[in-house]
Amino acid sequence: GDKVHPRHKANFRTFDPLRVVSTHCRYSATTCLPGEPVLVAFSGILAPQPIASRVRVEPAVAGLGVEVSGQLIALNGRLLAATTYRITLAPEIEDTLGQQLGRVATATVRFRDAPPSAVIEAETLATIEMEAPRSIPLRLTNVPRVAIRVAAVPRDR
């Protein structure tokens, strides 16, 4: 048979198979806040591809956006509070080396309730004009009750 000369030297490098490394939100690996994107991280840099057709999210997400950026797939849309989503990734997802995921991969992310907030959608002082409707532009999230102090401004001011 063929023999390799003892002084023949070859250098080469192999790459690990493409795989999902983690699925998380911007600030947490365990729970997400409404409005945060879901990030799926891979072991290699992903190639440009029709990624939206290779990712499924259940339950369905209104306005779902799916984007590839380096080693990440970012999922954006109306991801709802107090909801657990199952993400299914197709085996055809491919990296820049031509390696495919090779099998269906799944992940689960849980969105918790939004933290309580109360925002007056005006400057620090809300003014109601005399001829205007009597309402204050207030946006509440998970706040059961609000106390507002109202004071009349003298007409000569």
Disulfide bonds with the S-S distance in Angstrom:
Cys25-Cys32 1.74
